[in-house]
Amino acid sequence: MECLAKWEWTWDAELGFRKPIRSVTESGICQYVDPAKPIILQTDVSGFVIAGFLIQHDAHRVAWSVNIYSRKWSPLVKNYDT
């Protein structure tokens, strides 16, 4: 199969690519792990995805994600009984 459309990376595409990355890295959604503090593991699973979060509290008892993992189930795993 041949693609006849010419592909070009535009400035709008670059900004669209950078914006979500900047939102996550600059907003404080994730923080660095402090090995001196307890780490909480929170998980979530559905019929379509699995996710895990490592969480730590700051000095004001505010919970911060220090690591986030998620992935979609494969078609084979989606067929398992729950």
N, C-alpha and C positions, 0 to 999 in steps of 0.2 A: 504494500500500500504506500503510495507516494503522497507526501504532503505538498500541496502547491502554494500554500500561503507562506509568505515571507514573515519570519519571526524577528521582532526587534525589541530589545529591552529599552523602554523609554524612561524618562525621568519620572513620570507618574507611576510607572511600575516599580521603580526603585523606592520612591517614597511610600508606596503601598506595602512594600516589603519591609522597610525599616520601621514604619510606624508601630506595628504590634510588638516588635522586638524592643523598641525604645519604651513603650508603655509598660512592659513587664520589668525591664531592667532599671528604669528610673522611678517607678512609682512606689517601690518598697513592697511589692507583692511578695518577693522572695528576699530573704536575708541570708547571711553567711552562717554556717553552723558554728555554735559555741560549744566545744567539747566539754566544758565545765557544767553545762546546763542539761537537765533531762530532755530527752527527745521523745515525742509522742508519735506513734505510727497510726495514721487514720487511713482506712481503706474503703473503697466503694466498688461495687460490682453490679452490673446489670446484664441483660441478655445480649448486649452489644459491646460493652467495654469493661475494662478493669482499670482501676486507678488507685494510686497510693500517694500519701502525703506524709512527709516528715515535718513535724511542727515543733517549735520552741516558743516559750513565752519570754517577753522582754521584762525589764525591771518594773513595768507598769501592768504586768499580767496580760498584755496584749499578745495574742497568738500570731505567729508568723510562720509561713511555709519556708522551710529551708531546702526542700527538695520535692519535686513533683514528678510522678511517672504515670503515664496512661497509654493504653493501646487498645485497638479494636480487636475483638475476637475474630479468629479465622472462621470461614464458613463452616468448617468441620466442627469447631468447638461450639458455635452458635446452635448446632443441632442437638447438643447434649441436653438431657433432662435436668431441670433445676429443682 
